[in-house]
Structures are given as C-alpha cells and as structure tokens.
Amino acid sequence: MSSLPGFSALALTALALTASPAAAASPLDLPAAIEFGASPAALTGTFDQLCETYQVRQLDPAELPIAQDSHTQVDCQGFDHAGRGRLAEFVFADDSLAFIWILTDASEESTHLAALRAQYGTPSHDTPGFVAFADHNVVLRRDIPEFLYYGQAIAPMYRGWFDQMAAQ
C-alpha cells in the first residue's frame, strides 16, 4: 500500500479495514472460534488449529478469585495475533473461558495502542499501567506488555478495578 502525504501506513490500514463491509478482520480481533464461557474441552479443536503447541495446566482455584472449583490455563505457543505468533494464555475459571492474556514486547506498545484507538476510539481508562477499552473488553497493559481480552461475565469486575486504578 503506497502512502499518501499526511497519512501513516497504520491510518491507511485502519481506513481500508473500515471502508468496506467485506474488509478483512482486524489483526486485533480474536478468532470467531474462541468463545468466552466455553470449556477447555470445547476449545480443544480450536487450540489444535490455532497453536503451534499448547500445554494445559491445572492450577489452584485460590489463585484466581473468580474460580470456585477449578482454575485451568492453556498456554498456546504461536498464536497469531497483532501480526505475529505469540504466547497466549487462556484462563478458565470453573471450566469456563474467562480471559486471555496475549504477550507482546514493550517496543510494540505505541503500534498496538494506535491500532486499538483506530479500531475502538478513545479508551475508557488510560493509566501508567494499562489502557482499557472497557466497552470492548480489551486492555493493553503497559506494566507487563500484553493484551487482555475478557468475557462479559467478568466485565463488571474489570470495569470496577479500572475505575479504582484510574482514580488513584
């Protein structure tokens, strides 16, 4: 794509993605096969397709405040997100996908933040530790470089935490 005076390649890409209903999905979108609330067993075929390799770990439910009976994490290597293969950590509380961490590099922060703003607009919360787009259940962490995606079931909990952190 050639650049036009006054327009960055990222801005042109964002414009191209929104110009047509048939445009390709954003590199920030999660694959449609990933459904929050799904069990690890229900997503096994998805992990087989989307991960170069993956490991399922059973963790202590006490480590995850939203889990009563079980805390499972699937560590997915080679998950294609934001333009390259990454480590994605799928976290299940009581056999239900609650959130996903996707690790990035600190050097990518400005690029990822620009892409999030192009896709979602103004963030709901912008702090030294994270930038949240709470209306879209996505966060870019600054303290530990990673994306956080989370389901509707825990969205109120996260929004409350974002509000608390932004007020400090």
N, C-alpha and C positions, 0 to 999 in steps of 0.2 A: 504494500500500500504506500503510494507516494504521499509525502506530507504537503499540506497547504500552509502558506505563511500564517503564522499566528495560531496554528493548531498542532498540538503534540500528537504523536502516534497513539498514545493512550486515549486522548479525546476523540480522535478519528475512529478508533476501535469501538469506543463506547457508543458513538453516533451510529456506526454501522450496525451494532448489535441491537439498537433500539429502533432503527429506521424501518425495519420490515418485520411483520409478524412471523415470517418464516426464517428469521435470523437464527443463527446457531446459539446454543445456550452459552451463558457466561462461564468462563473458567472458574468462577467462584461458586457456581451452583453445585449442589450435591447431586449425584446421580439419582434419577427417579426411583430406582430400586431400593434406595435407602429410606426406610420409613421409621420415624420416631415412634416408639411404642412397640416395635417388632421385637421378637425374641432373638437370641443368638442363633438358635436352630433355624428360624425362618430366614435369617440372612446368610446362612452358610453358603448357598449357591452364589450369592452376591459377592461374598468375600472371595470365593474361588475365582470369580471373574475379575474383580477389581484390585486384588492384592497380588503382588509378585509372590509373597509368602505372608502367612499370618500365624499368630500364636494366640490361643485362648487361655486366659488366666482367671482363676477363681481367687478373689480377694476377700478380706474380712469385711462383712457388711458395715461394721462400725466405722470403717474408714470413709464411708460415703453416707452422709446424713440422710439422704433421701431413700436409702435402702433399708428394708426391714429384715429380709430373709437371705438375699443373695446380692453379691457385687461381682460382676463379671466384666473383664476388659478384654477386648480383641485388639491386639497390636498388629496393624496392617502395614506392611512394608511395600513401598512402590505405588501407593495410592495416588492416582493422577489428579492433582488439584492445583489451581493457580499456576498452570503452565509447566509443572514438572512432577515427577514421582516423589512422594513424601511419606513420612511415617504418620499414620492416622490412628488414633486411639479411640475406639468405640467403647463407650462406657454404658453398661446395663445395670439398672437397679431393679431388683426383683423380677428378672427375666424380661425387662422392657428397656429398649434403647432410650437413654435419657439425654446424652450429649456426646459430642465428638470433638476431640482435640486434633488439630492438624498442624504439625510442627513446621515452622518456617525458619528463615535466617533473619537476624536483626537488620541486615543490609537490605532486605526486601520491604521493610516497613512502609516507606514512602510510596512505593509502587502499589502495594496491597491497599493502603489507605486511599490512594487516588482511585483505584478500581472500585472499592467499596462505596466511596462517595458518588462515583459515576453511576453505580447501579442502584444505590439506596437513598442518595441525597444526604442531607445533614444528619450527623449522628445524634442519637438521643443523649449520649453521655460521652464526654471527652476528658479523660483524666491522664495523669502521668503514667498510670499503669495499664490503661486499656482505652479503646474507643469502641463504644457499643452502638449497635443499630438495633435497639431492643424491639422495635416494631417488626423486625425481620428475623429475630432470634439468631443474630450473628454478632460476634465480637472479634476484634483484632487486639490481642494482648501485646503490650509493649514491654512489660517486665520480663516475661518469658515469651519469646517470639513464637506465636501460634495463633491460629484461628480457633474460635469456639463456636460450634453450632449446637443448638439445643432445641428440644421439643416443647410444644405448647404446655404440656403437663407441668413443666417446671419454670415456664416463662415468668410467672408472677414472683417466684422466689428470686430469680436472677434480677428482675427489674428492681425489686426492693433492695438487693445488695448494691446494684449500680447506683441507685438513688443515695444510699447511705455513703458509699465511697465518694461520690461526686460532691456531697455536702461537706466533706472533711477539708 
